[in-house]
Amino acid sequence: MAAIINYPIRDTWEQILQRPTQSVEAIEAVVNTVFLAVKQDGDSAIARYTKQFDKVELDSIVVSQKEIDDATAAVSEDLKTAIQQAKSNIEVFHNAQKTTKVDVETQPGVRCWQEKRPIENVGLYIPGGTAPLFSTVLMLAVPAKIAGCKNIVLCSPPNAEGSIANEILYTAALCGITTILKVGGIQAIAGLTFGTSSIPKVSKLFGPGNQYVTVAKQLATKYGVAIDMPAGPSELLIMADKNANPAFVASDLLSQAEHGVDSQVILVSTDEKMLLDTAIEVQLQTQDLNRKSIIEQALENMKLILVESNQEAVDLINFYGPEHYIISTDNNSFYIDHVINAGSVFIGKYTPESAGDYASGTNHTLPTNGYAKAYSGVNLDSFLKNITFQEITKEGLSTIGNTIELMAEAEGLMAHKNAVSIRLKSIGDESE
């Protein structure tokens, strides 16, 4: 059982809350090697690394319509119904994020407005590995479709049989995704970055992955491809006081620990008994779970932290910036009001983090590793660009022109000034 960290002083928070991830330096060399090979050799490099990392040789990485049809037939009707309900809730929430055009006259004759346009070419990365995340297809494909992205490419690693999970293919087809490729890991990100004969080049990459995928996405930005955010191993922080249910709290900690051995779960409390009771529940519940070996390794990184006050708790939580944050206290409103850094927040005893992972409607593609301090989770705007427009009349330029001339001249940019001056002279000549 993890030892309780009692009343840690602020100077120790960084060390205590360190994530169990490898350094970028330890991963970057491998990622660079794969990127350069894919840039140079295209599909042959993709095939080579798929054989090396996924242990499978493929005749084609393109998923055929027959594969999609067979996968659809193989998914149970009950699961299809569940996926469709989740899709509906996700659509409702993301449709609600649409905003109207901003249109304003900043001064007479000077009109500025902002409109949103979809990113044309996007790549969706869906992890496979120990748990094929078909739920992530919903989280990425639904807002991409609502936004109106023209070309949507989905990549997911093949299994040992050279296939993508039936549930992933069914969900992709349900969302209207037609370009599906059997390629994963670093090589998938590299393929989407540079483009190959089989993999279209995209403008922006979306989706979570392991540490290698996270570093690959960051490297892709050096080659002019945007990313949603750095999203690596999953993490959860729970704030629970004496009024929380230890069994509920333990179940949430375990739900995140089962993602992978490098997942991190943290429980913060103002009540020592809550920490002890939850730790016992974690041990009991672990015994009955199918991913016990993964969970036990992840639990080696579990932290149980006792703090003196609600204020100290929120300070520590914002310092950490959790991907997932559960609040289960008798003063939830205090914690809600003081949220500064978090990917997604779950409030109350009956709001398991699993709801956000699957079906409540919010997006589960969230910033990890402290990036919640600067990044938002995926949302509708992630697939849109805000483009500004402006239109100035003669009268408008007559009133704003001198301001522009003075500022341009002060910066020493006389061509900028002249672009205004030449127009003002024309306006003056016309009025004579």
Buried (B, 14 or more C-beta within 10 A) or exposed (E): EBEBBEEBEEEEBEEBBEBBBBEBEEBBEEBBEBBEBBBEEBBEBBBBBBEEBBEBEBEEBBBEEEBBEEBBEEBEEEBBEEBEEBBEBBBEBBEEBEEEEEEEEEEEBBBBBBBBEBBBBBBBBBBBBEBBBBBBBBBBBBBBBBBEBEBBBBBBBBBEEBBBBBBBBBBBBBBEBEBBBBBBBBBBBBBBBBBBEBBBBBBBBBBBBBBBBBBBBBBBEEEEBBBBBBBBBBBBBBBBBEEBBBBBBBBBBBBBBBBBBBBBBBBBBBBEEBBBBBBBBBEEBBEEBEBEEBBBBBBEBBBBBBBEEBEBBBBBBBBBBBBBBBBBBEEBEBBEEBEEBBBBBBBEBEBBBBBBBBBBBBBBBBBBBBBBEEBBBBBBBBBBBEEEEEEBEEEBBBBBBEEBBEEBEEEEEEEBBEEBBEBBEEEEEEEE
